[in-house]
Amino acid sequence: MPRKRFTIASFSIFGTPADQEVPPIPVVSAQRSSSSDELRVWRITRSGLVEVAANTMGAFLDKPKTEKSSENGEGNGIKFGVSSMQGWRIGMEDAHITETKMAEHAPFDSWSFFAVFDGHAGSQIAEQASKQIVKNLLATEQFTELTKLMEDANCGGELTPKALELIEHGLVKGFMAFDESSKSDDSVNKSGCTAVCAIVTPSHIIIGNLGDSRAMIAQKQSAVFGTQDHKPYLEKEKKRIEEAGGSVLVQRINGSLAVSRAFGDYDYKNHPLLSAEKQLVSAEPDVYVRERNHESDEFLILACDGIFDVIDNHELAQFVRGRLNVHTNLEQVCDDVLDECLTKGSRDNMTMIVVLFPSAPSIDPVRQAIETQWVEEVKKVIHEIAEETTAAEDYHPEDQVNVKSIADRIEISGKTPIPNGVPTHTIYTLIAQVLTSRQIKHI
């Protein structure tokens, strides 16, 4: 009997009850649009999804772009991995920095610098920050004095209270100086970006946070430290906004901007009688100084709000710990986090950096072997389903196979139950990988 063809409207996001007969895999007919490869753009409104122009702020694609830009490296006794993904957004507006040497001269050659910049209304200032912020920090009088202090003191790299104070003030000055210098740059346009950075020295971790990107440090015994987001509805932020003549409506500045501190956003920084740190939107970061504990510090994470929108600090720490039991490749650890957050419903660009310290969790050979075996078994099943689907009489190469329907079918069969500790997204990721390898279009 010919296989029944389904439309998008017939799909259920909840899958098929286990007591029902396993249906054939639904496909979307190639005739549903003029070009099956063309990505359409949508915006969520009170009346539902509305198709909009591709340059509309806050708009989404009709399917996420899941290709990732990833890398890893090591130096100064630490390892790092980073991954970025565009996701549902119409463009990629994130940028980042991963430097195991902050600079080539002492003391910065033994310090590492990491940062994530989450852009909005354009990527321009996020990209600019990723290229210039380290130079702005090193050019401040505080960092210049710090260099001289540590040379004169001959302290062997130890950070004295005076040195830590200079770093803290230098971070604030460097952030403010970058924001002020970018104001006259026409290429920045109306874009803005949040920023979170970390200076990792042999003895300390110094974090600068601006907006709702976040840094967190995981320690043994499940302890987690995290920075506080800058949201307009928080009392301290709301007070500054109102004193600058603004208001907080629907948890946004003047009903529009969802963060209260950021680079750029110069339309919110034009009160002629107020200093830069007192404007509706401020570029003044909060600075956190933490002494490293080499016995308990496991890893540092810097990430944008696209991740923390769907997962909290403790849940993320536990997830990463579990991935470190299976993967030595830190790119893969970050990729897993992004895929998991996409499965959990994140609609934003996503970027995450993980910095590994010597006390980080290590490989669990038993858990690794169980997951590796399961992956191979599942891939075999997916290939079998793919062959069956493409062999159907009414299948056309331009049709799009539904990934979730394959996942539901695998679950209903009960042949390859997901082992404990394997992330939710893994089955979807494997299905997409197999279909891509077989050049089968999918949604």
N, C-alpha and C positions, 0 to 999 in steps of 0.2 A: 504493500500500500504506500502511495506517495506520502512523504512526510509533510505534515501541516506546517505552513509558514505563518509566523507570528509577526506582529508589528511591535514597535517600542511600547505602545500603550498597553499591550497585554502582559508585560513583564511584572512580576511581583518582587518587590525588594526583600520580601521575607522568605523567599524560597518556596519549596514544595513540602507539605507535611510528609513525614516518614512513612505513613500508612497508605500513601497513594502510589499508584503505578508510576515508575520512572518515565517521564516524557522524553521525546526527542529533543535535541538541543535547538532552541529557537534561534533563528537568524533574522537579520533585518534586510529586507530586499534592497538591492542596489538602486531601485527606482524611487526610493523615498526622497531623494534630493538630486539636484542637477549634477552634483559632484560628490561622490561618497568620501573623498578625502578632504573636502572643504570643512574647516572648523567654523561653526557658527558661534556667536557671542550673545550672552544673555545677562540680564540683571534681575536680581530678586527685588520685587516690589510688593506692596500690600495686596495688590490684585493678582499676584503670582509671578511666574517667570515671563519676562518680556524680552524679545529679541532686540538688540541695540547695535549701534555702530561699534566697530572694533576699538575706537579710541575713547570709549566711555569709561570714566573712573568707576571702580567698584564692579566692573562687569566680569562675567565668567565665560569660559569656553563650554561647548556642549559635551566635551570629554576632556579629562586632564592630560597634560603633557607630563609623562612620567620618566622621560629621559633625565639622567642625572649627570652632574659635573662633580667628580669626586677626585680626591687625592689624599696622600698620606706622606708622612716624613718623620724624621727624628733628629734630635740634637740637644745638647745641654742636659742629657740625662732623661729626657722625656720623649714620648712618641705622640703623634697627633693624627687624626683623620678628619676629613671634612667632606660634606656632600650637600649639594644644592639641587632643588627641583622646582620647576615652574608651577606644576600642579594645575589647578583650575583657572588661574588668573590669565588674562589675555597677554601678559608680558612678564618677563623676569625683572624684578626691581631690587633684588638683594645683591649685596657684595660682601666680600670678607677679606681678612688678612690672616695669613699663617706664616709667621717668621720665627724660626727657632733662634735666630740672632736678631735682637732688636736693632743693633747697629754693629759696625765692624770694630769700633773702639771701646775700650774699657770705660765704665763697667758693663756697658750694654751688650758687649759680645757674649757675656755669660747670662744674659736675660733673654727671655722669649716674649713675643708679643702676638696676641690673637685678638681678632675682632670680627663682629658681625654687624652689618648695616642693612636695615630693612627699609627700603624706599617706599614712598607712596606718592601718587600723582606724577610718577615718572621715576626713572632710575638715576637721573643725572647727579644729584648731590650724593647719593650712596656710592656711586662709582668714584666720584671725586674724593670722598672721604677715604675710601680704600687706598687711594694713591698718595694722599697728602697728610693724613692725620699723624703718622709717626714723625714726619718732618716738622709739623707744627709743634708737637710735644717737645722734641729735642731742641727746638729753637727758643723755647721759653726761658726766661731768666732763671726760673726755678731749676730746670734740668741742667742749665749751664752751671749754676752754682753747685748743684749736686755732683757733677763731674769733677769740679775742682775740689769739693769737700772730700770726696772719696780718694782722690789722688793725694791730697795733703795729709789725710789722716792715716794713710797706709794701713787701712783696717782689714785688708785681705778680703774685701767684698762684703763685709758685714754691714747691714743697714742699721744705723743708729737711729734713735728717735728723731733727730734733726733731719736725717736723710729721708726717712719715711714721710715726714711733714712736707719736705720739698717735693716729693713725688706726688703726694695728695694734691697740693696746691698747683703743681705743674700740670696735672691732668685737667683740672678745672680751667686753668688759663689756656691750655692748648686747645681744648674743646671750644671755648669761647672765641679764641683767636681764629680758629678755622671757620667758625660760623660767620664771624664778622667779615673775614676776607672773601668769603664766597658770596656775600650779599651783592657785590658789584659785578659778579660774573653772570653775564646774560645767558650762558649755556645752562645754568641751573634752572631757569624758568620758575615754575611754581612748585617744583618738587620739594619733598622733605624726606627725612629718614631718621629712624631711631638708631641708636648705636650702643653696643656693649663691647667693652674691651677688657683684656686681662694682661697685666705684666707679670710674668712668672720669673722670679729670681730664685737663687738657691735656697733662700730662707723665707721668702714671703710671696703671697699672691695679692696683687693690688688690682682691684676691679673698678672700672668707671662705667656707669650705667646712665643712659639717656633714653627715656621712653619705655616701651613695653617689650623690647627684646630682653633677654634674661641670661644671667650667669648663675650656675649652681656648682657646688662642690660636694661630691659624695665621699663619705668616710665609712670606715668599717663600723659594724653594729648598726647599719642602716641610717646613720646620721647624715642629714643633708642641709647644707646652707644655700640660700637663694637670695638674689637681689629682689628689691621691691619694684614693681612696675609703676610708671608714672601715668596714672589715669586721672582725667579731669574731675571725677567725682570724689577723689580722696581729699580729705579736709585741707591738707596743706596746699594742694594744687588748686582746689576750688577757691581758697582764700586769695591766692595770687591772681587768678583769672578774674575774679569779681573786682579786685582792687584795680585791675587794669581796664575795667569798663566792660568786661565780657560777662557771660553767663554760662552755666552748664545745663544743657537741655538734652534729654535722652542720653545722658552720660557722655555727651560730647561738648566740645567748646563751641558755643553758639549753635549747637545742634548739628555741627559738621565734623570737626576733627576729633578723632577718638583717642589721641595721645596729647599730653600736656607739656612734654619736653621733647625736642627734636632739633636736628640740624635743618636749615632751610625753613620752609613754611613762612616766608617773609611777609606775607599778607597779615600774619598774626603778630608781627614784631615791629609795628610802625607807630607806636604811641610816642609822640615827640618829647614828652616830659618824663619818660621812664627809662631807667637803665636796662641793659640787655637781659639781665636775670629776672627782671620784674615784668616783662612783657607777657601777653596772653600765652605765648609758647616760649619757653626758655631753653637755651642750649647749655645750661649749667648742669653737669652730671652729679649724681651722688657717687661718692668714692668709698670703697670698702677696703680696709687693710687687714689681711689675715696672715698670721704666721703659719708657715707650712709645718705639718706634722708628718714626718716621713714614715712613721709607723702606721698611721691610720688613713691618710689621704689616699683615695683610690683614683679619682679622675675629676676633671673639670669639664663642664659643658657650657658652651656659649651657643645660643640659638634664638631665632626670631619667634614672634608670637604665633606664627602659623603652626608651630609645634605645641606651644603651651596653651593654645586655644582648646586642645583636645586631650591633653595629658598633663598631670600635675608633676611637681618636682620629685616626689617620692616614687610615683609610678614610673617616671622616666628613669630614675636611678636604678630601680629594680629591673627594668627592661634591659638597660645597658649592661648591668651585671650579668644577666642571663645570656646576652649575646657574646659577652667576653668569655663565657664558659665554652663557647662553640667556635668563635672566629678569632683568629690572630690578625686578620686584615681589618684595620680600623675603618677603611672606606666601607666595607661591607656592614660593619656595625652601624655606621651613620645611615647607609642606604636602608637598612632594616627599620630604623627609627622613622625615616621619612615615609616609607611604604606603610608602616603601621599607622602613622598619623593620618595618612590619606584614607586608609580603610576606616578609621575612626570618624572621618567626616571633615577633616581640615580642608578649607576652600582657598587657602592662601599660598603664596610662595613659601618655600621652606628651605632654611639653611641651618645646618648644625655642625659645630666643631666639637670634637671630644679630644681632650688632652689627658694622656695616661701617665700616672705616676707609678713609682716602683711597687707600691702596695696594692695595685689594681688586681682584680680577680684574674685567675689564670684558667687555662683550658681544663675542662672536665672531660677526660677521655671517654667515659661511658656515655655521657649525655651527647657528646659530639658524634659518637658512632651511631647512636640510636637515631639522631636527626639525619645524618648522612644517608643511612639505609632507607629511612622513610621517604626522603626526597627522591631517591632513585625509584622507589616503588611507585610513588605518585606520578612521576614523570612518565613512567611506562603506561599507566592508566590514562593519562591525558593524551598521549600519542594515540592510544587505541580509540578514544572518543573522537579525536580529531579526524582520524582516518574514516571512521564510521560517518561522521557528519559530512565530510567532503565527498564521500562516495554516494551520497543520496542523489536521486535522479534530478531533483529540482535545485540542487546547490549550484550557485554561480560564484566564480572567483571574486566578484565584486561585493558579494554578500558579507555582512559582518556578524560573526558568531558572538553570542552573549557569554562573557566570562563567568558571570555569577551563576548562570544556568549549569555550566559545567561543574562549578564548585558544589552546587546543590546536588547534582547527580552523583558526584563522588561521595558526598556525605551520606546520601540515602543508601548507597551500595554497602556502606559499612566495612568495606574491604581494607581501607587504609586510614584508620582513625588517627587524628593528629595527636602525637605524643605530648605529654606535659612539658610546658616550657617553650614549645614552638609557637612563634607569633601568629596572630590571627591572619595577618596579611599574606603569609607564606604561600598558601594554596593559590590565592589570586595571582601572586607574582609568578609562580611556577606556570600557571595556565597561560598567562600573557607571554612568558618567555617561549614556551613550546609553540604557541600559535604564531608568534613572530618568526621563530626559526623555520616554520613550515610555510611562511608567507601567507598566513590566513588572517584576514582582517577581522578585527574584534572590537567590541565595546564593553 
